[in-house]
Amino acid sequence: MRAHLLVPTALVLALAACGKTEPEPSTTKAPTAASGAAPAAAAPSGQAAHVLHPDLLDPSKASAKAPDVFKARFTTTKGDFVIEVHRDWAPNGADRFYNLVKMGYYDDTRFFRAIEGFMVQFGINGDPMVNSKWQNAGIPDDTGTQSNTKGMVTFAQRGVPGSRTTQVFVNYGDNSRLDASHFTPFGKVVTGMDIVDSLYKGYGEGAPMGHGPDQGSIQSQGNAYLDANFPKLDGIKHAEIAQ
């Protein structure tokens, strides 16, 4: 699914072409040492994700095929919501999401971009070491059969083939305009959409277009950056495949 970074050329062109108020749910890589980025820091509370879930350091282990239909329960700081995933909607996206949930990737992460009437985005891990392993672990594109309407869940991307990795977003309204840009929904919130609607939106759009969190800084510094600079963000306590 940046304050000190140049916006990628592809993203600039995409935004100029679409002329929309809200930028598409794109992903941004962490800055390199040459860009003057702060050194990576571990999440400030609890054990690092790669210690609790060692497989997160090896994206090749995210290889299980998802069931045709399954549900994922997210326990958040506002309450629980459930996403029902249909593999035939977007097979590659469904498989990746299934593996990420099972591997504990979304545990102790934040809803870092929430914009009223548009969408809420999450899926950057709180552990910089984990992020470094997944930034280039893209999955093949899906043709897609569904539209980005309210409650539909879709992977963010960088506007180039194979750029879906770990970030997803839940649509807050009718964002069917995203369909033409190959944003392919793989699931839908079937329980707790009121919880999703209530997630904190006070920081607005992310940097550099707004005053919200900088994706590159989340990638390189994890929860330490978010907790220090954006303490009001809601977060995911735990995600699991529902029985």
C-alpha positions as CSV (number, residue, x, y, z in Angstrom):
1,M,0.0,0.0,0.0
2,R,9.5,10.6,2.4
3,A,9.9,14.0,3.9
4,H,13.6,13.8,3.1
5,L,13.3,11.8,-0.1
6,L,12.7,12.6,-3.7
7,V,9.3,11.3,-4.8
8,P,9.9,8.5,-7.3
9,T,9.5,9.7,-10.9
10,A,7.0,6.9,-11.6
11,L,4.8,8.1,-8.8
12,V,5.0,11.8,-9.9
13,L,4.0,10.8,-13.4
14,A,1.1,8.7,-12.1
15,L,-0.2,11.5,-9.9
16,A,0.1,14.0,-12.7
17,A,-1.8,11.7,-15.0
18,C,-4.7,11.0,-12.7
19,G,-5.1,14.5,-11.3
20,K,-6.7,13.2,-8.1
21,T,-6.9,14.8,-4.7
22,E,-5.6,11.8,-2.9
23,P,-2.4,10.0,-4.2
24,E,-2.8,6.3,-5.0
25,P,-1.8,3.8,-2.2
26,S,1.8,3.5,-3.2
27,T,4.7,2.0,-1.3
28,T,8.1,3.6,-0.7
29,K,11.4,1.9,0.1
30,A,13.6,2.9,3.0
31,P,16.3,5.5,2.3
32,T,19.9,4.4,1.8
33,A,22.8,5.4,4.0
34,A,23.9,7.8,1.2
35,S,20.7,9.8,1.6
36,G,21.5,10.7,5.2
37,A,18.9,8.5,6.8
38,A,19.0,7.9,10.5
39,P,20.3,4.5,11.5
40,A,17.8,1.7,12.0
41,A,16.4,1.3,15.5
42,A,14.6,-1.6,17.0
43,A,10.9,-1.3,18.1
44,P,10.9,0.3,21.5
45,S,8.7,-2.2,23.3
46,G,8.8,-6.0,23.4
47,Q,11.0,-8.3,21.4
48,A,11.8,-7.5,17.8
49,A,9.6,-9.2,15.2
50,H,12.4,-11.3,13.8
51,V,13.1,-12.7,17.2
52,L,9.5,-13.7,17.8
53,H,9.0,-14.9,14.3
54,P,12.4,-15.9,12.8
55,D,10.9,-17.0,9.4
56,L,10.1,-13.3,8.7
57,L,13.8,-12.9,7.7
58,D,13.2,-15.3,4.8
59,P,10.4,-14.2,2.4
60,S,10.9,-17.4,0.4
61,K,9.1,-19.2,3.3
62,A,5.9,-17.4,2.4
63,S,5.1,-20.1,-0.1
64,A,1.9,-21.8,1.2
65,K,-1.2,-21.8,-1.0
66,A,-4.1,-20.1,0.6
67,P,-7.5,-21.8,1.0
68,D,-10.1,-20.9,-1.6
69,V,-11.9,-18.8,1.0
70,F,-10.5,-17.9,4.5
71,K,-10.9,-15.3,7.2
72,A,-8.3,-13.3,9.0
73,R,-9.1,-11.7,12.4
74,F,-7.2,-8.5,13.3
75,T,-7.1,-7.4,16.9
76,T,-6.4,-3.7,17.1
77,T,-6.2,-0.9,19.6
78,K,-9.8,0.0,18.7
79,G,-11.3,-3.5,18.6
80,D,-11.5,-6.5,16.2
81,F,-12.3,-6.7,12.5
82,V,-12.4,-9.7,10.1
83,I,-11.3,-9.8,6.5
84,E,-12.7,-12.6,4.3
85,V,-10.4,-13.5,1.5
86,H,-11.4,-15.1,-1.8
87,R,-8.5,-16.6,-3.6
88,D,-10.2,-16.5,-7.0
89,W,-10.4,-12.7,-6.8
90,A,-6.6,-12.3,-6.8
91,P,-4.7,-15.6,-6.3
92,N,-1.2,-14.1,-5.8
93,G,-2.5,-11.4,-3.4
94,A,-4.5,-13.9,-1.4
95,D,-1.5,-16.3,-1.1
96,R,0.8,-13.5,0.1
97,F,-1.7,-12.2,2.6
98,Y,-2.4,-15.6,4.0
99,N,1.3,-16.2,4.5
100,L,2.0,-12.8,6.1
101,V,-0.8,-13.3,8.6
102,K,0.3,-16.9,9.5
103,M,3.9,-15.7,9.9
104,G,3.0,-12.9,12.3
105,Y,4.1,-10.1,10.0
106,Y,1.3,-7.8,10.9
107,D,1.6,-8.2,14.7
108,D,2.5,-5.0,16.5
109,T,2.3,-2.8,13.5
110,R,0.6,0.6,12.9
111,F,-2.2,2.0,10.6
112,F,0.2,4.6,9.3
113,R,-1.9,6.3,6.7
114,A,-5.6,6.9,7.3
115,I,-7.5,9.4,5.2
116,E,-11.2,10.1,5.7
117,G,-13.4,9.0,2.8
118,F,-10.4,7.4,1.0
119,M,-8.6,4.5,2.7
120,V,-6.5,3.2,5.6
121,Q,-3.1,1.7,4.8
122,F,-0.9,-0.7,6.9
123,G,1.7,-3.4,6.5
124,I,5.1,-1.9,7.3
125,N,6.7,-4.0,10.0
126,G,7.8,-2.5,13.3
127,D,11.2,-4.2,13.0
128,P,13.6,-2.6,10.5
129,M,15.5,-5.9,10.0
130,V,12.3,-7.5,8.8
131,N,11.5,-4.6,6.5
132,S,14.9,-4.9,4.8
133,K,14.1,-8.5,3.8
134,W,10.7,-7.8,2.3
135,Q,11.2,-4.5,0.4
136,N,12.0,-6.4,-2.8
137,A,9.9,-9.5,-2.2
138,G,7.3,-8.6,-4.8
139,I,4.6,-10.9,-6.1
140,P,3.3,-11.2,-9.7
141,D,0.3,-9.0,-10.6
142,D,-3.2,-10.4,-10.6
143,T,-5.8,-9.6,-13.2
144,G,-8.4,-8.9,-10.6
145,T,-12.2,-9.5,-10.7
146,Q,-13.5,-7.1,-8.0
147,S,-13.7,-3.3,-7.6
148,N,-12.2,-1.0,-4.9
149,T,-15.5,-0.2,-3.2
150,K,-16.1,0.4,0.6
151,G,-14.6,-2.4,2.7
152,M,-12.6,-4.0,0.0
153,V,-9.0,-4.9,0.9
154,T,-6.2,-4.4,-1.7
155,F,-2.4,-4.5,-1.8
156,A,-0.6,-1.1,-2.3
157,Q,2.0,-1.0,-5.0
158,R,4.5,1.4,-6.7
159,G,2.8,1.5,-10.1
160,V,5.2,-1.0,-11.7
161,P,4.7,-4.7,-12.3
162,G,5.4,-7.0,-9.4
163,S,5.7,-4.3,-6.8
164,R,3.1,-5.6,-4.3
165,T,4.9,-6.8,-1.1
166,T,3.4,-6.4,2.3
167,Q,1.3,-3.2,2.5
168,V,-2.4,-3.3,2.1
169,F,-5.3,-0.9,2.4
170,V,-9.0,-1.0,3.2
171,N,-11.2,1.3,1.1
172,Y,-13.3,3.8,3.0
173,G,-15.5,4.6,0.1
174,D,-16.0,4.0,-3.7
175,N,-12.4,4.1,-5.0
176,S,-13.2,2.2,-8.2
177,R,-11.0,4.7,-10.1
178,L,-8.1,2.6,-8.7
179,D,-9.2,-0.4,-10.7
180,A,-7.7,0.8,-13.9
181,S,-4.3,1.1,-12.2
182,H,-4.3,-2.6,-11.4
183,F,-5.1,-2.3,-7.7
184,T,-6.8,-5.7,-7.3
185,P,-8.9,-6.4,-4.2
186,F,-8.4,-9.9,-2.7
187,G,-10.7,-9.6,0.3
188,K,-13.4,-7.7,2.1
189,V,-14.0,-6.6,5.7
190,V,-17.0,-8.7,6.7
191,T,-17.1,-7.9,10.5
192,G,-16.0,-4.7,12.3
193,M,-16.0,-2.2,9.5
194,D,-17.1,0.3,12.2
195,I,-13.8,-0.4,13.9
196,V,-11.9,0.2,10.6
197,D,-13.8,3.5,10.1
198,S,-12.9,4.6,13.7
199,L,-9.1,4.3,13.2
200,Y,-7.2,7.5,14.0
201,K,-7.0,9.9,11.0
202,G,-5.7,13.1,12.6
203,Y,-2.2,13.0,11.0
204,G,-3.7,13.1,7.5
205,E,-1.7,12.3,4.3
206,G,1.9,11.1,4.7
207,A,5.0,13.0,3.9
208,P,6.0,14.7,1.6
209,M,2.5,15.6,0.5
210,G,1.2,15.9,4.1
211,H,2.2,15.9,7.7
212,G,1.8,12.2,8.4
213,P,4.4,9.5,8.7
214,D,7.2,9.2,6.2
215,Q,7.2,5.7,4.7
216,G,10.9,5.5,4.3
217,S,11.5,6.4,7.9
218,I,9.0,3.7,9.0
219,Q,10.9,1.2,6.9
220,S,14.3,2.1,8.3
221,Q,13.4,2.8,11.9
222,G,10.2,0.8,12.5
223,N,7.9,1.4,15.5
224,A,10.5,3.6,17.2
225,Y,10.0,6.3,14.6
226,L,6.2,6.1,14.7
227,D,5.8,5.8,18.5
228,A,8.1,8.8,19.0
229,N,6.6,11.1,16.3
230,F,3.0,9.8,15.8
231,P,1.9,8.4,19.1
232,K,-1.8,8.7,18.4
233,L,-1.8,6.1,15.6
234,D,-3.9,3.1,16.1
235,G,-2.2,-0.3,15.6
236,I,-2.6,-4.0,15.1
237,K,-2.0,-6.1,18.3
238,H,-2.3,-9.4,16.6
239,A,-3.6,-11.0,13.3
240,E,-4.5,-14.6,12.8
241,I,-6.3,-17.0,10.5
242,A,-9.7,-17.4,11.9
243,Q,-11.1,-20.9,12.5
